[in-house]
Amino acid sequence: MSITDFFTDLLNPDLAFLPKALAMAVMSSVVCGVVGCYVVLRGMAFIGDAVAHAVFPGIAVAFVFQGSLVLGGAVAGVATALLIAIFSQNRRVKEDSLIGVFLVAAFALGIVIISQAPGYAGSLQQFLFGAITGIPDRDLYLVGGTGLVILGLVLALHKEFVAVCLDREMSRSMGLPVFWLDIVLYVLVTLAVVISLQTIGNILVLALLITPAAAARLLTDRLGVMMLLAPAIGGGSALIGLYLSWSYDLPVGGTIVLVATAVFLASWLWAPRHGLFTKRWRAVRADERSEGAVPKREVAVGGGAQ
């Protein structure tokens, strides 16, 4: 299928689910790309995986009571993120250990809850792998509104987040409320993950949060540029992934992740400053210049004055 045919299908009234799927995929990818920059800077990728599992109990409860899966997942994810932030203030137990504890506990609770509901297997599969073609309008509006709130908070607290991500102790000595900034960041990560679950599923959602930001990190040394590149990579991966999925009948979530991963690998190889091939090419050029340099003449020290 050509790209023209794909855009024609987007405008086809009989395929109304397709533009909704594209809007959902792009919105969630852009939000995850922005929030993921802080996750990559802080080296807290594990929190994204933990949140993806932590939303399971809320989604299970929402499924049992026929409520909104997005809202149920958000409540459970935020509650778990708050617990992690509170318990991590005691530096005796490291943050990654606490994340592991709450990750497993929340996921286990979700399994117990959803196993009691009739017909849970099909819903579990949609939760794990995404169900982008069956998105109700209310979830589309909910994701759009939540995304705007997330981006607004990021814009308002950008400097504080950067300070905490780079040096927590220095931030604390400067009088920044590190604990509350941790909580807000955890909540933003949680919300970004929750709004992406229907697009990409629980198993792959971490890639949407990390991969575009990691690729952007390779492409630039400037944080401002990174925070523009990451959502652009995420949104572009969503568009291309949905196009390939629609053209070749492939799973949407997996295809989007593979496109984003391809961008990351290309960045790792050919990034302007940090790419593997770019570094080798620079090293070769430096060797050539050193070998081709004309040695300076030795100045002989002559005898007496003439």
Secondary structure by P-SEA (a helix, b strand, c coil): ccaaaaaaaaacccaaaaaaaaaaaaaaaaaaaaaaaaaaaacaaaaaaaaaaaaaaaaaaaaaacccaaaaaaaaaaaaaaaaaaaaccccccaaaaaaaaaaaaaaaaaaaaaacccaaaaaaaaaccccccccaaaaaaaaaaaaaaaaaaaacaaaaaaaaccaaaaaaaccaaaaaaaaaaaaaaaaaaaaccccccccccccccaaaaaaaaacccaaaaaaaaaaaaaaaaaaaaaaaaaccccaaaaaaaaaaaaaaaaacccccccaaaaaaaaaaaaaaaaacccccccccccccc
